[in-house]
Amino acid sequence: MLVLGIDPGTATTGYGLVRETPRGDLEMVEYGVILTEAGLEQEKRLLTLYNRIQEIILLHKPDNAAVEKLFFRRNVTTAIAVGQARGVVLLGLAQHALPVAEYTPMEIKQAVSGYGGADKHQVQVMVQAILNLERPPRPDDAADALAVAICHLHSYRWNQA
């Protein structure tokens, strides 16, 4: 199964594709970030995000998708922008009839590192170990997206059992 993990944001959206092999191992297929130009109108940033998500889906044809749930403490303005990005991502996934799962940051960290309070570096190192990568994936948004995909694959296995 090939899973597209997404860590949504307006300026930077991380994406990561992780495949479960027939032996049950997880392997990284591709990861990266979708960047939108600072100062660009919000609707154009969202259009850029939407178009890139469409390209990734059409290129890789994932079986499932997983998206990080919105979590914020103080900055409502940032939360609204991230919510808009999540909406565009979810729309793009729905247009391809992809099954979508959503996970909180704590659930993702727990699935990858065994500790829901893990920091960014701990998540990167565990993603590196799980996917047998030469170095920790960077930037953080891409590593987080890979972690979202890993979380989904672990959860999917558990739910199937």
C-alpha positions as CSV (number, residue, x, y, z in Angstrom):
1,M,0.0,0.0,0.0
2,L,1.2,3.5,-0.9
3,V,0.3,6.3,1.5
4,L,0.6,10.0,0.9
5,G,1.2,11.9,4.1
6,I,0.6,15.6,4.3
7,D,1.6,18.2,6.8
8,P,-0.4,21.2,5.6
9,G,0.6,24.9,5.7
10,T,0.1,27.9,3.6
11,A,3.7,28.9,3.1
12,T,5.1,25.4,3.3
13,T,3.2,22.1,3.0
14,G,5.2,18.9,3.5
15,Y,4.4,15.7,1.6
16,G,5.8,12.2,1.9
17,L,5.0,9.0,0.1
18,V,5.6,5.8,2.0
19,R,5.0,2.3,0.7
20,E,4.6,-0.9,2.7
21,T,6.5,-3.7,1.0
22,P,5.1,-7.3,0.8
23,R,7.5,-8.2,3.7
24,G,5.9,-5.5,5.8
25,D,8.8,-3.1,5.7
26,L,8.2,0.6,5.1
27,E,10.1,2.4,2.4
28,M,10.2,6.0,1.4
29,V,9.1,6.7,-2.2
30,E,9.4,10.5,-2.3
31,Y,9.2,13.4,0.0
32,G,9.5,17.2,-0.2
33,V,7.7,20.5,0.3
34,I,5.3,22.6,-1.6
35,L,6.4,26.2,-1.2
36,T,4.2,29.2,-2.0
37,E,5.6,32.7,-2.7
38,A,5.5,35.1,0.3
39,G,3.5,38.2,-0.4
40,L,1.3,36.4,-3.0
41,E,-2.4,36.7,-2.5
42,Q,-3.9,33.9,-0.3
43,E,-6.1,32.6,-3.1
44,K,-3.1,32.2,-5.4
45,R,-1.1,30.5,-2.7
46,L,-4.0,28.0,-2.2
47,L,-4.2,27.5,-6.0
48,T,-0.5,26.7,-6.1
49,L,-0.9,24.2,-3.3
50,Y,-3.9,22.6,-4.9
51,N,-2.2,22.2,-8.3
52,R,0.9,20.6,-6.8
53,I,-1.2,18.2,-4.7
54,Q,-2.9,17.2,-7.9
55,E,0.4,16.6,-9.7
56,I,1.7,14.5,-6.8
57,I,-1.5,12.3,-6.8
58,L,-1.5,11.9,-10.5
59,L,2.2,11.0,-10.6
60,H,2.3,8.5,-7.7
61,K,-1.3,7.2,-7.5
62,P,-1.4,6.6,-3.8
63,D,-3.8,4.1,-2.3
64,N,-4.6,6.2,0.8
65,A,-3.8,9.6,2.2
66,A,-3.3,10.9,5.7
67,V,-3.3,14.5,6.9
68,E,-2.2,16.1,10.1
69,K,-5.1,17.6,12.1
70,L,-5.1,21.3,12.9
71,F,-3.7,22.1,16.3
72,F,-3.0,25.6,17.6
73,R,-2.6,27.2,21.0
74,R,-2.4,31.0,20.5
75,N,-2.1,32.3,16.9
76,V,-5.6,32.3,15.5
77,T,-4.5,33.9,12.3
78,T,-2.1,31.1,11.6
79,A,-4.7,28.5,12.4
80,I,-7.1,30.1,9.9
81,A,-4.5,30.0,7.2
82,V,-3.5,26.4,8.0
83,G,-7.2,25.5,8.0
84,Q,-7.6,26.9,4.5
85,A,-4.6,24.9,3.3
86,R,-6.0,21.8,4.9
87,G,-9.3,22.4,3.1
88,V,-7.6,22.7,-0.2
89,V,-5.6,19.5,0.4
90,L,-8.7,17.6,1.5
91,L,-10.6,18.8,-1.6
92,G,-7.8,17.6,-3.8
93,L,-7.7,14.2,-2.1
94,A,-11.5,13.8,-2.3
95,Q,-11.5,14.6,-6.0
96,H,-9.4,11.5,-6.5
97,A,-11.6,9.4,-4.2
98,L,-8.7,8.7,-1.9
99,P,-9.5,7.4,1.5
100,V,-8.3,10.0,4.0
101,A,-7.3,9.6,7.6
102,E,-6.5,12.5,10.0
103,Y,-4.1,12.3,13.0
104,T,-3.2,14.8,15.7
105,P,0.4,15.8,16.1
106,M,0.5,13.8,19.4
107,E,-0.8,10.6,17.6
108,I,1.8,11.0,14.9
109,K,4.7,11.5,17.4
110,Q,3.4,8.5,19.4
111,A,3.3,6.3,16.3
112,V,6.8,7.2,15.1
113,S,8.8,7.7,18.3
114,G,6.7,6.0,21.0
115,Y,6.3,9.4,22.8
116,G,3.6,11.9,22.0
117,G,5.7,14.8,23.3
118,A,8.7,14.1,21.0
119,D,10.4,17.1,19.5
120,K,11.1,17.8,15.8
121,H,14.6,16.3,15.9
122,Q,13.4,13.1,17.6
123,V,10.7,12.7,15.0
124,Q,13.3,13.2,12.2
125,V,15.7,10.6,13.6
126,M,12.9,8.0,14.1
127,V,11.6,8.6,10.5
128,Q,15.2,8.1,9.3
129,A,15.5,4.8,11.3
130,I,12.0,3.5,10.3
131,L,12.6,4.2,6.6
132,N,16.2,3.2,6.6
133,L,17.4,6.6,5.2
134,E,21.0,7.7,5.1
135,R,20.2,11.0,6.9
136,P,17.2,12.5,8.7
137,P,14.8,14.0,6.2
138,R,14.7,17.7,5.9
139,P,13.1,20.2,6.1
140,D,10.9,19.6,9.1
141,D,7.7,19.8,7.1
142,A,8.7,17.0,4.9
143,A,9.9,14.8,7.8
144,D,6.5,15.5,9.5
145,A,4.7,14.4,6.3
146,L,6.6,11.2,6.2
147,A,5.7,10.7,9.9
148,V,2.0,11.2,9.0
149,A,2.3,8.5,6.4
150,I,4.1,6.1,8.8
151,C,1.5,6.8,11.5
152,H,-1.3,5.9,9.0
153,L,0.4,2.6,8.0
154,H,0.9,1.6,11.6
155,S,-2.7,2.5,12.4
156,Y,-4.0,0.8,9.3
157,R,-2.2,-2.4,10.3
158,W,-3.6,-2.2,13.8
159,N,-7.2,-1.6,12.5
160,Q,-6.9,-4.5,10.1
161,A,-5.8,-6.9,12.8
